[in-house]
Amino acid sequence: MNNRQNVLNALRRTSPASVPFEFTLCPSQIETFRQKTGHEDYMEYFNFPFRYIEPNKTNKNYNYKSFYTELPKDAKPLHWNPEWGIYGVDSGYAHFQDMLHPMKSFSSVEEFESYPFPDFEEEYRWKGLKERVEDLKSNDLISVAFMQMTIFEICWYLRGLDNFFIDMMTNEELSEYLLEKVTTIREVMAKEYAKSGADILMLGDDVASQRDMMMDPSMWREVLKPKLKRVVDAAKKENPKILVFYHSDGNLIKIIPDLIEVGIDILNPVQPECMDPVFLKKEFGNDLSFWGAVGTQTVLPFYTKEQVKETCKTLIEHVGKGGGLLLAPTHVIEPEVPFENIIAFLEAIDEYGTY
């Protein structure tokens, strides 16, 4: 069984040969990797089963700074999501930025209409993507289209979380304009990714804390669920075989049946600090696969190497049974994680990951 068949079998729950895996290193961990291995690309070095794809870079040069009433001199576009005009300032710790919100002071639909949203709907952004996907397939790799922070998160990044929640409760005209604008852009993107032949479409919005949902589930169902469904439908109408992944940190167990209903195939990150992966497998494993489950708050930074391996073994045995698991940390591997524990994670894949 080749790599592509194995990953797709795992995520479609049809008896893979082995458990696939992945992780994301923060900048300081990338530097540690380079020092220890002498290599630049950790995805290639560790033989990751997939690669990410994205649209071509924009040729627009919007003056987003003009939309801020006060912009610190050291503010820069968010390094992890630069295209929407959202700026941040150095937090003083590692790679983290404190976020600033260009729509914070908006009070009318006209102000929203004047904002230069990214031009993802333009044809030139997608030229050559299909060929890049075909190249990955010819090299036995899975193509993953990243489109997390899909709707809700982008809206509040632009507006500010408090402001956007107030809009949703008291000024539906403003919140609905922004939600609709972002959803329409995302529908186009989902369609284009699906047209390219991408294997996996990564969607997601953090809508839960580790205690519970960030909003009443009835509000999520009324406001956000139909828009998420439109994005999923746009992709699956174009390519019914595409697998749709949904990310939300926290305890979102109350809406998991809804995610299944709108067409989500893969749930991420499955934080063990607030949701039991083994329980989720038993409860929803016939309809969902799981991507993640190795805690980055607990297991990776604080467990011994032997405990990391034992945790991975348990997850492979109980959550990966019959397929349905891509084993991964639940978030970016941050600076406090010992590099030895990353190696322990990889050793567990080698030792216990074959079915």
ABEGO torsion letter per residue (X at the ends): XBAAAAAAAAAAGBGBABBBBBBBBBAAAAAAAAAAAGBABAAAAAGBABBBBBBBBBABBBBAAAABABBBAABBBBAABAAAGBBBBBAGBEABBBBBBAAAABABAAAAAABBBBAAABAAAABGAAAAAAAAAAAGBBBBBBABGAAAAAAAAAAEAAAAAAAAAABAAAAAAAAAAAAAAAAAAAAAAAAAGBABBBBEBBABBAABBABBAAAAAAAAAAAAAAAAAAAAAABAABBBBBBBBEBAAAAAAAAAAAGBABBOAGBAAABBAAAAAAAAAAABBBBEGBBAAAAAAABBAAAAAAAAAAAAAAAABGEGBBBBBABBBBAABBAAAAAAAAAAAAAAABX
